[in-house]
Amino acid sequence: MDMEIILHLGVSFVISLIFVPIIGRITKKLGIIAHINERTIHKGIISRTGGYAIYAAFLIAAAAFLKTDQQINAILIGGLVIFLTGFYDDIHDLSPKLKLLGQLIAALIVIIYGGISLKDLTLPFIPTNITYAISLIITLGWIVGITNAMNLIDGLDGLCAGISMITLMTISASSFIAGRGDIASLSMILVGAIGGFLVYNFHPAKIFMGDCGALFIGYMISVISLLGFGYETSTFFTLGAPIVVLAIPVADTLIAIIRRRVNHKQIDEADRGHLHHQLMFKLNLGQTKSVLILYLVTALFAIDSFIYERHPIRAVTLFIVLLILFELFVEVTDMISRKYKPVLTIANIFIKSDKLPKIKESAAFKKYLWRLTRGFGLFIVICIVITGIGSGVYYYHLESTKKKTVVYEKVNSPTTLMNQIYSEINKHTEVNNEQAKYVCAYFACDYYTLSNKGRNDIGGQAYFYKSRLSAFKNYAKKDYYKDANKYISSGKNKNIEVSSYRIISAQRSQVELSGLEGYRYYDIQLELTFKKKNPILDKEKITLTVTCINKDDKISVVSFDDDQSETNDVIES
């Protein structure tokens, strides 16, 4: 992972590490403590204001390292609303309805002001405007749901903090791999803030995070997971990964809702039926072992989310196995009710154990079961045949519908670096953000490299959008290539060569060319390093953003801007 991101993690961790004990001592004197009742399991006087330190550490590190834009501002404003909601609740105990109101306000700020939502949702036979409305409702439910899910698992020392750290590290790593350094950095700043708190929160806890901490963490995870939508590789990793990694708190929340409905209780009525309570009390594992087991299970789900990228079938298989094991645990520990044991009951049809629940068997049922068992072998054979035929039809259809691979032009006399990038373009034959990153990198290296150019040559033409090519060439002659012939003629162009590059970030662009509305545009931010100090730019290293379009299953550059100039005139022409 990038050292800059690790620095962000370290700074927020140190700030949190310093702030937690200071805030804990002050607020304990003020009487902001966790009260002991029939649902609590802690003993002694413990401050419940660790969330203040988490929020403060995150805010300071974010202000120092994050580039603010409308989305970041919306996230921070919504985060403030969530923090204030939890802050007031920790002191005065807000009603569930008022707490929900605060969460809805924060979510609406993110959606309306920040424009952050579940984008590119398509549903067959449903008009676009209705689909858009559905996506907004799902977004609202996602933010509120995850916010509350994290709050519900904050029942044992270190549990909420540890699970949220595993989730955020998974999002950060996968986002970094996908070229979303911004999401990776944001996630790791929060990881550091939570990590500093966890030092004091692991059993036996010296301080609790309180509702302000748990609600803020849940809110941030839900919002961060939405940032990558509308950008292909981020779609699974930023929303799918949290769903997989947060399987425990999400499932625990859903089970809590079902359990309370079955037992005729209010949905917001707290109880001791949560997963961590079952481990601690039903299995007598104690706090530390219970928390470590849940860390391990969460880590398995995190690993599964990474496996999915390379081996989807294996990942789905592992996910199903983990869910089945979780379901068995729910039934064995009576998490929902003593009567809820569907899997064990079905399994006992074949196992026939007196220790497992049974279906009341009438004579008619026994006769039916005998026929079913006798025909079970035939049923398996039929399933195998159907699966084989279905797979054959599917793969035949897949081959027949494959898009024609677009071959990108290889420029004359490419440098070693350009050859490496070109091989990456050929590896990523599917037209998506991965291909966009390497096409833009190839364009940038070709444009800024003069060591392989002859007189009047202009780099990058092969990768620029054809209808804008004339405007691009005119711009290049007036800007970077204005004095290029002078360096080429004198032989001083040999060291004007890009020696390395780094993809800083990649995201959907807000740019839309006139006459080319409705296509996908990408902003690829790059860092280029030259062999020696570039005499034209008077720099050895530059940062630029290249904007490209996906049209006719091909990526083409439409504009770019570096540290010193912009090509907006190319876009407008």
Phi and psi in degrees as a GROMACS rama.xvg file:
@    title "Ramachandran Plot"
@    xaxis  label "Phi"
@    yaxis  label "Psi"
@TYPE xy
-57.7847  136.816  ASP-2
-61.9912  -30.5652  MET-3
-63.603  -40.7314  GLU-4
-68.1292  -38.639  ILE-5
-63.6687  -36.604  ILE-6
-61.5146  -43.6626  LEU-7
-58.624  -43.6737  HIS-8
-59.9231  -48.3363  LEU-9
-62.7149  -42.1901  GLY-10
-64.6806  -48.1907  VAL-11
-65.4301  -33.7505  SER-12
-63.7962  -47.5923  PHE-13
-63.9971  -43.254  VAL-14
-59.9446  -46.171  ILE-15
-63.8402  -41.9142  SER-16
-59.2652  -36.011  LEU-17
-78.7322  -41.6621  ILE-18
-71.627  -37.3866  PHE-19
-55.7201  -54.5387  VAL-20
-65.7627  -33.5949  PRO-21
-64.9695  -50.3334  ILE-22
-64.0395  -38.2757  ILE-23
-60.2883  -44.6714  GLY-24
-66.082  -43.013  ARG-25
-64.1276  -48.7474  ILE-26
-71.8518  -26.7181  THR-27
-65.6472  -39.0636  LYS-28
-66.6562  -30.2526  LYS-29
-81.2859  -6.62854  LEU-30
85.747  16.5194  GLY-31
-89.4028  84.357  ILE-32
-127.083  166.131  ILE-33
-82.6664  116.274  ALA-34
-77.8655  143.194  HIS-35
-88.1662  129.198  ILE-36
-145.349  -168.982  ASN-37
-66.5747  -18.6813  GLU-38
-94.7309  -21.579  ARG-39
-81.3084  156.374  THR-40
-123.437  -0.211502  ILE-41
-87.3528  163.386  HIS-42
-127.007  150.114  LYS-43
87.9668  -179.622  GLY-44
-94.0706  113.26  ILE-45
-128.497  130.182  ILE-46
-67.5997  146.071  SER-47
-114.122  34.9981  ARG-48
-117.841  22.3396  THR-49
-61.101  -26.9736  GLY-50
-62.3506  -27.8082  GLY-51
-61.3925  -45.1066  TYR-52
-67.1966  -40.2275  ALA-53
-59.62  -47.3167  ILE-54
-64.2282  -44.7155  TYR-55
-64.1737  -44.3999  ALA-56
-63.4203  -42.9486  ALA-57
-62.2299  -45.1591  PHE-58
-63.7159  -43.2184  LEU-59
-65.1702  -47.2373  ILE-60
-66.0359  -38.7534  ALA-61
-64.1007  -41.8577  ALA-62
-64.4663  -32.3353  ALA-63
-79.8585  -34.1677  ALA-64
-115.156  -26.5935  PHE-65
-85.5605  139.514  LEU-66
-82.3721  120.057  LYS-67
-80.3731  139.857  THR-68
-144.704  -172.005  ASP-69
-63.4731  -38.1431  GLN-70
-66.2266  -47.1061  GLN-71
-62.3567  -41.8731  ILE-72
-60.566  -41.8659  ASN-73
-63.7956  -41.8733  ALA-74
-62.0503  -43.7099  ILE-75
-67.8543  -39.8563  LEU-76
-66.3363  -45.6317  ILE-77
-61.1256  -39.1086  GLY-78
-62.3793  -37.246  GLY-79
-63.8483  -41.9493  LEU-80
-61.3308  -45.1708  VAL-81
-62.9049  -44.9372  ILE-82
-60.7199  -45.5409  PHE-83
-64.922  -35.6409  LEU-84
-61.8165  -49.2423  THR-85
-66.7657  -36.7923  GLY-86
-58.5366  -48.2869  PHE-87
-67.2924  -38.0742  TYR-88
-65.8849  -37.2582  ASP-89
-65.2923  -25.6544  ASP-90
-95.518  -43.2912  ILE-91
-118.009  -3.08187  HIS-92
60.3041  86.4813  ASP-93
-69.5075  154.011  LEU-94
-72.5264  152.238  SER-95
-54.541  -35.8606  PRO-96
-66.6116  -41.4891  LYS-97
-69.344  -35.5696  LEU-98
-63.6052  -42.8051  LYS-99
-63.2756  -38.4992  LEU-100
-60.8967  -43.7257  LEU-101
-61.1164  -39.9803  GLY-102
-66.9996  -40.3133  GLN-103
-65.3126  -40.2091  LEU-104
-62.261  -45.7187  ILE-105
-61.2359  -43.2229  ALA-106
-64.0549  -41.2051  ALA-107
-67.2628  -34.5033  LEU-108
-61.3106  -45.1686  ILE-109
-64.1625  -42.1648  VAL-110
-73.5539  -48.8273  ILE-111
-80.025  -53.0897  ILE-112
-77.8547  -41.3114  TYR-113
-85.4317  -16.0566  GLY-114
65.3257  24.7755  GLY-115
-96.5804  118.277  ILE-116
-161.627  178.084  SER-117
-75.279  94.8913  LEU-118
-89.4246  163.288  LYS-119
60.6666  26.8283  ASP-120
-77.0166  125.118  LEU-121
-124.242  132.987  THR-122
-124.96  129.689  LEU-123
-60.6896  138.762  PRO-124
67.5474  10.643  PHE-125
-114.905  128.982  ILE-126
-57.695  153.695  PRO-127
-59.3024  -42.1286  THR-128
-65.2557  -35.7246  ASN-129
-71.0102  -40.9659  ILE-130
-59.7902  -41.1722  THR-131
-62.2957  -42.6551  TYR-132
-62.9724  -40.8558  ALA-133
-63.3472  -41.5721  ILE-134
-62.5944  -36.9312  SER-135
-67.633  -39.8067  LEU-136
-64.7811  -42.8824  ILE-137
-62.7473  -41.6871  ILE-138
-59.9567  -45.7016  THR-139
-60.6273  -45.7287  LEU-140
-64.5122  -37.6006  GLY-141
-62.8131  -48.4476  TRP-142
-62.9319  -48.898  ILE-143
-66.0434  -40.3546  VAL-144
-64.2956  -49.7612  GLY-145
-67.5695  -36.8729  ILE-146
-56.5724  -45.7514  THR-147
-75.9573  -31.9882  ASN-148
-61.6473  -43.1039  ALA-149
-67.4292  -34.1507  MET-150
-67.4094  -36.4064  ASN-151
-69.7499  -30.2055  LEU-152
-87.1717  0.84456  ILE-153
-80.3817  63.9705  ASP-154
-119.129  -13.0453  GLY-155
-127.394  157.542  LEU-156
-59.6149  121.186  ASP-157
80.8782  -2.52774  GLY-158
-69.1686  -56.8053  LEU-159
-62.0347  -42.6471  CYS-160
-62.8199  -46.027  ALA-161
-66.5568  -45.4038  GLY-162
-65.2499  -40.1233  ILE-163
-66.8275  -35.4039  SER-164
-65.3662  -43.2154  MET-165
-61.4016  -43.24  ILE-166
-62.1124  -48.362  THR-167
-67.5593  -35.8694  LEU-168
-67.0665  -36.1319  MET-169
-64.2561  -46.3698  THR-170
-61.5044  -43.6557  ILE-171
-62.8064  -48.7126  SER-172
-63.6505  -46.1671  ALA-173
-68.3011  -34.8994  SER-174
-68.0531  -39.0375  SER-175
-63.2085  -42.4984  PHE-176
-62.099  -37.2179  ILE-177
-80.9197  2.32249  ALA-178
87.3633  10.1404  GLY-179
-98.7224  72.5522  ARG-180
-61.6323  -29.4855  GLY-181
-65.44  -43.7956  ASP-182
-67.7765  -40.1916  ILE-183
-60.5587  -44.4227  ALA-184
-65.3636  -46.1823  SER-185
-58.728  -43.414  LEU-186
-64.3835  -43.3104  SER-187
-72.5797  -28.8128  MET-188
-61.37  -42.9482  ILE-189
-69.7127  -36.5088  LEU-190
-58.5925  -45.5077  VAL-191
-61.1901  -43.2841  GLY-192
-63.0022  -40.6543  ALA-193
-71.7348  -38.3356  ILE-194
-60.7221  -41.8571  GLY-195
-61.4465  -35.6247  GLY-196
-71.1316  -39.4152  PHE-197
-61.5807  -28.7983  LEU-198
-54.8905  -36.3977  VAL-199
-97.6644  -11.1686  TYR-200
-99.8287  -16.8768  ASN-201
-69.1371  149.91  PHE-202
-58.5156  132.732  HIS-203
-80.7928  126.687  PRO-204
-69.5548  138.429  ALA-205
-97.0283  -14.6885  LYS-206
-157.614  148.172  ILE-207
-106.817  157.623  PHE-208
-80.5328  -22.6984  MET-209
71.4676  175.442  GLY-210
-64.3206  -34.4766  ASP-211
-62.7168  -35.6438  CYS-212
-75.4782  -48.4739  GLY-213
-64.7195  -42.8157  ALA-214
-66.0678  -41.4084  LEU-215
-64.6241  -43.1334  PHE-216
-63.9232  -46.2542  ILE-217
-61.099  -42.2658  GLY-218
-60.3487  -46.5119  TYR-219
-64.8433  -41.9342  MET-220
-61.5138  -43.8881  ILE-221
-63.9042  -40.1089  SER-222
-75.2041  -43.1255  VAL-223
-58.4165  -38.1818  ILE-224
-67.4246  -17.294  SER-225
-92.9623  -13.8096  LEU-226
-63.5644  -29.8319  LEU-227
-87.3783  0.117191  GLY-228
-68.7945  144.177  PHE-229
91.4736  4.58435  GLY-230
-134.083  116.401  TYR-231
-49.5823  -59.1568  GLU-232
-68.7501  -20.9279  THR-233
-78.041  -19.4168  SER-234
-58.8557  -51.7054  THR-235
-69.9855  -48.3175  PHE-236
-64.7871  -37.5862  PHE-237
-85.1674  -30.1981  THR-238
-108.842  -41.8123  LEU-239
-64.3727  -43.5948  GLY-240
-59.8648  -47.2149  ALA-241
-60.9349  -37.0032  PRO-242
-61.5644  -44.0525  ILE-243
-68.3498  -50.3648  VAL-244
-66.917  -34.3744  VAL-245
-89.7089  21.6142  LEU-246
-56.1791  -38.1291  ALA-247
-65.3831  -57.98  ILE-248
-64.1195  -35.925  PRO-249
-65.2441  -47.4744  VAL-250
-64.4031  -40.5105  ALA-251
-61.5264  -38.951  ASP-252
-66.093  -46.3332  THR-253
-62.8657  -41.2288  LEU-254
-65.6481  -37.8659  ILE-255
-62.0059  -40.8958  ALA-256
-63.6662  -46.4533  ILE-257
-63.4497  -44.9403  ILE-258
-59.2897  -43.6861  ARG-259
-70.016  -33.9364  ARG-260
-69.1267  -42.5034  ARG-261
-62.359  -38.5765  VAL-262
-91.0268  14.1271  ASN-263
56.9086  44.14  HIS-264
-114.947  162.49  LYS-265
-67.2791  144.329  GLN-266
-59.9144  -35.5989  ILE-267
-90.8291  10.5647  ASP-268
-84.2158  118.711  GLU-269
-69.3389  151.42  ALA-270
-151.19  -176.14  ASP-271
-111.13  36.2495  ARG-272
-103.437  8.094  GLY-273
-70.8503  165.156  HIS-274
-56.1224  -46.6759  LEU-275
-65.8142  -30.4587  HIS-276
-68.4517  -38.3624  HIS-277
-63.1625  -43.2168  GLN-278
-63.8449  -41.3251  LEU-279
-76.0793  -44.1104  MET-280
-97.5273  -46.5911  PHE-281
-69.8889  -41.5856  LYS-282
-99.0455  -2.3944  LEU-283
53.9442  44.9577  ASN-284
-89.8277  -17.51  LEU-285
80.9187  170.707  GLY-286
-66.6322  -51.8056  GLN-287
-60.9865  -49.3831  THR-288
-64.0994  -40.1627  LYS-289
-61.556  -45.017  SER-290
-65.4703  -43.5588  VAL-291
-64.5285  -37.3527  LEU-292
-62.321  -43.4819  ILE-293
-69.3679  -32.0588  LEU-294
-60.5228  -47.0049  TYR-295
-61.9927  -45.6464  LEU-296
-62.7468  -42.6864  VAL-297
-62.3183  -40.3125  THR-298
-63.7609  -37.1109  ALA-299
-63.2747  -42.5724  LEU-300
-64.8415  -35.6705  PHE-301
-64.8476  -44.9178  ALA-302
-61.1367  -39.8315  ILE-303
-60.0273  -37.5469  ASP-304
-66.1981  -31.1261  SER-305
-76.6411  -38.4737  PHE-306
-59.6024  -34.9848  ILE-307
-55.7708  -36.0627  TYR-308
-63.2577  -34.6705  GLU-309
-100.561  -39.7173  ARG-310
-133.073  79.3388  HIS-311
-56.4573  -41.6439  PRO-312
-64.9777  -44.0588  ILE-313
-63.0291  -40.927  ARG-314
-64.344  -44.4974  ALA-315
-64.4309  -40.2181  VAL-316
-60.8012  -47.3908  THR-317
-62.3553  -40.2763  LEU-318
-62.5045  -43.4555  PHE-319
-64.4298  -42.5841  ILE-320
-60.0815  -45.0041  VAL-321
-62.919  -39.8149  LEU-322
-66.7508  -38.9151  LEU-323
-64.3172  -43.51  ILE-324
-61.7402  -39.245  LEU-325
-65.0425  -42.042  PHE-326
-62.0258  -41.2555  GLU-327
-62.6936  -39.529  LEU-328
-62.6756  -42.3798  PHE-329
-59.718  -42.2235  VAL-330
-72.9558  -41.2985  GLU-331
-65.8124  -37.6647  VAL-332
-91.8429  2.92099  THR-333
58.0508  40.4809  ASP-334
-62.7014  -33.4914  MET-335
-94.2951  -55.8806  ILE-336
-167.41  168.483  SER-337
-69.294  -24.1139  ARG-338
-87.2457  -15.5149  LYS-339
-82.7353  96.7937  TYR-340
-148.098  57.4322  LYS-341
-64.4075  -44.2113  PRO-342
-67.7124  -44.8963  VAL-343
-63.8292  -37.1369  LEU-344
-66.211  -45.5389  THR-345
-64.8107  -41.824  ILE-346
-62.4985  -33.898  ALA-347
-73.7036  -12.9013  ASN-348
-60.146  -35.0272  ILE-349
-99.8067  -32.1031  PHE-350
-76.7605  -40.0471  ILE-351
58.9058  52.2338  LYS-352
-98.8378  140.43  SER-353
-72.5116  -17.4491  ASP-354
-85.1814  -12.9428  LYS-355
-103.916  155.763  LEU-356
-64.9004  146.747  PRO-357
-121.89  155.256  LYS-358
-86.5805  135.909  ILE-359
-63.908  117.118  LYS-360
-100.214  113.431  GLU-361
-86.1313  171.539  SER-362
-62.0199  -40.1808  ALA-363
-64.2283  -39.4254  ALA-364
-66.6171  -41.6058  PHE-365
-61.0399  -41.0821  LYS-366
-63.4735  -41.9593  LYS-367
-64.8553  -41.5196  TYR-368
-65.4198  -37.4236  LEU-369
-63.07  -43.9012  TRP-370
-63.4403  -39.7914  ARG-371
-64.0384  -43.6025  LEU-372
-65.418  -42.0006  THR-373
-62.6176  -36.7368  ARG-374
-91.4387  6.23732  GLY-375
-65.3808  -39.9315  PHE-376
-62.7788  -43.4324  GLY-377
-62.4695  -38.523  LEU-378
-61.3304  -42.9911  PHE-379
-62.1081  -43.7903  ILE-380
-60.6476  -45.0894  VAL-381
-60.8843  -42.197  ILE-382
-61.374  -42.1947  CYS-383
-63.8084  -43.3816  ILE-384
-63.1269  -46.852  VAL-385
-61.7732  -42.3075  ILE-386
-62.1455  -42.4333  THR-387
-63.2517  -46.0237  GLY-388
-64.1407  -44.4383  ILE-389
-61.1569  -41.7975  GLY-390
-64.4427  -41.1544  SER-391
-62.0846  -45.7437  GLY-392
-62.5462  -41.5588  VAL-393
-62.5585  -49.0429  TYR-394
-68.9992  -32.2108  TYR-395
-64.3026  -44.3102  TYR-396
-63.8074  -38.9217  HIS-397
-63.1046  -43.7029  LEU-398
-66.7504  -38.5006  GLU-399
-72.4833  -23.1796  SER-400
-102.022  6.38287  THR-401
-64.4071  137.03  LYS-402
-76.7868  149.074  LYS-403
-66.6209  131.468  LYS-404
-70.9071  129.637  THR-405
-85.8146  130.008  VAL-406
-97.0997  121.569  VAL-407
-87.9675  144.672  TYR-408
-71.2355  138.197  GLU-409
-100.901  122.288  LYS-410
-69.8434  161.588  VAL-411
-68.994  141.033  ASN-412
51.3728  54.7524  SER-413
-69.0929  151.436  PRO-414
-77.9941  169.962  THR-415
-58.4674  -42.4443  THR-416
-63.439  -41.5784  LEU-417
-64.8273  -36.3538  MET-418
-63.3468  -39.2663  ASN-419
-64.2294  -43.991  GLN-420
-66.2533  -38.8707  ILE-421
-62.6256  -37.5588  TYR-422
-65.9782  -32.9591  SER-423
-68.1685  -37.6196  GLU-424
-60.3358  -42.8697  ILE-425
-70.1084  -26.515  ASN-426
-71.2548  -37.3998  LYS-427
-97.8997  76.7333  HIS-428
-76.4159  -22.6067  THR-429
-74.9329  132.092  GLU-430
-77.6218  98.4409  VAL-431
-150.973  -163.488  ASN-432
-65.6584  -30.3569  ASN-433
-63.3666  -46.1028  GLU-434
-64.935  -38.3826  GLN-435
-58.9308  -41.0184  ALA-436
-60.2856  -44.4634  LYS-437
-78.2876  -32.2511  TYR-438
-63.257  -44.6689  VAL-439
-66.3232  -37.3963  CYS-440
-65.5245  -40.9871  ALA-441
-63.9013  -44.6719  TYR-442
-58.0939  -48.5604  PHE-443
-63.5587  -43.641  ALA-444
-63.8127  -40.9998  CYS-445
-66.9604  -40.2064  ASP-446
-66.8881  -44.1703  TYR-447
-89.6288  -6.86476  TYR-448
-92.3437  125.887  THR-449
-110.063  -9.15477  LEU-450
-62.8483  -23.4998  SER-451
-108.934  15.7553  ASN-452
-102.997  148.187  LYS-453
-100.843  179.253  GLY-454
-60.3254  137.449  ARG-455
69.4628  5.28309  ASN-456
-74.7653  146.428  ASP-457
-130.369  122.288  ILE-458
-75.936  154.124  GLY-459
90.2771  -4.61936  GLY-460
-62.5475  -36.6354  GLN-461
-65.013  -19.3809  ALA-462
-112.309  3.50105  TYR-463
-90.4621  148.75  PHE-464
-62.7478  128.236  TYR-465
-57.9789  -42.3388  LYS-466
-70.3803  -15.0623  SER-467
-107.674  6.18619  ARG-468
-64.0583  -40.8643  LEU-469
-62.0547  -44.6884  SER-470
-64.7433  -37.0704  ALA-471
-63.0281  -44.8899  PHE-472
-64.5493  -40.803  LYS-473
-62.4551  -41.3222  ASN-474
-63.9356  -46.0589  TYR-475
-60.3562  -40.5608  ALA-476
-64.7055  -29.9118  LYS-477
-87.1678  -17.1347  LYS-478
-113.941  -103.606  ASP-479
-62.8693  -36.5824  TYR-480
-92.8757  11.0274  TYR-481
-57.9109  -45.2912  LYS-482
-110.777  17.137  ASP-483
-61.2354  -42.3613  ALA-484
-59.7683  -32.9881  ASN-485
-62.9699  -43.8796  LYS-486
-71.7133  -36.2337  TYR-487
-68.2933  -44.3248  ILE-488
-63.9816  -36.4068  SER-489
-87.159  -3.47323  SER-490
77.2595  10.9804  GLY-491
-86.843  8.11315  LYS-492
-88.0824  -5.71799  ASN-493
-63.8177  -30.5471  LYS-494
-97.5199  -0.0715573  ASN-495
-86.9832  79.6501  ILE-496
-145.524  135.868  GLU-497
-74.5559  120.015  VAL-498
-96.5473  -24.2113  SER-499
-157.199  162.084  SER-500
-144.095  160.964  TYR-501
-142.529  131.35  ARG-502
-85.5511  113.203  ILE-503
-80.5858  -47.9603  ILE-504
-157.459  163.588  SER-505
-149.281  128.717  ALA-506
-155.501  163.868  GLN-507
-63.2377  137.7  ARG-508
-95.2562  151.318  SER-509
-87.8107  -5.44724  GLN-510
-68.0011  141.81  VAL-511
-147.746  115.857  GLU-512
-73.5602  144.961  LEU-513
-62.9938  127.596  SER-514
88.1749  -7.94731  GLY-515
-127.075  43.3095  LEU-516
-76.2783  150.749  GLU-517
91.7517  -5.57135  GLY-518
-92.3833  165.731  TYR-519
-87.8564  131.255  ARG-520
-118.499  145.98  TYR-521
-127.059  144.271  TYR-522
-107.63  115.613  ASP-523
-110.497  114.737  ILE-524
-93.4944  126.673  GLN-525
-124.131  154.083  LEU-526
-119.689  121.677  GLU-527
-108.812  136.877  LEU-528
-118.582  130.732  THR-529
-93.7566  160.278  PHE-530
-55.6711  -47.8245  LYS-531
-136.488  176.194  LYS-532
-57.4968  123.242  LYS-533
-72.9344  116.338  ASN-534
-66.9066  -25.0779  PRO-535
-74.0356  -44.2721  ILE-536
-91.1569  -13.98  LEU-537
58.7137  35.9951  ASP-538
-144.716  154.218  LYS-539
-98.1289  -15.0638  GLU-540
-145.776  136.349  LYS-541
-133.654  156.727  ILE-542
-117.133  134.189  THR-543
-143.798  158.431  LEU-544
-116.887  123.058  THR-545
-106.284  128.493  VAL-546
-104.772  131.588  THR-547
-133.405  165.2  CYS-548
-122.991  145.412  ILE-549
-103.496  101.852  ASN-550
-135.306  135.005  LYS-551
56.1894  39.6262  ASP-552
56.9345  35.9676  ASP-553
-143.867  139.454  LYS-554
-90.3124  128.624  ILE-555
-134.253  141.728  SER-556
-77.668  137.972  VAL-557
-117.569  -20.9337  VAL-558
-167.446  166.266  SER-559
-159.638  155.175  PHE-560
-141.888  139.964  ASP-561
-112.596  -164.223  ASP-562
-64.7983  -22.9774  ASP-563
-116.785  -18.3877  GLN-564
-148.762  165.912  SER-565
-132.68  153.091  GLU-566
-113.069  35.6999  THR-567
-59.8301  -27.6158  ASN-568
-65.0218  -27.4314  ASP-569
-68.6695  -40.0265  VAL-570
-64.3785  -44.864  ILE-571
-75.98  -20.327  GLU-572
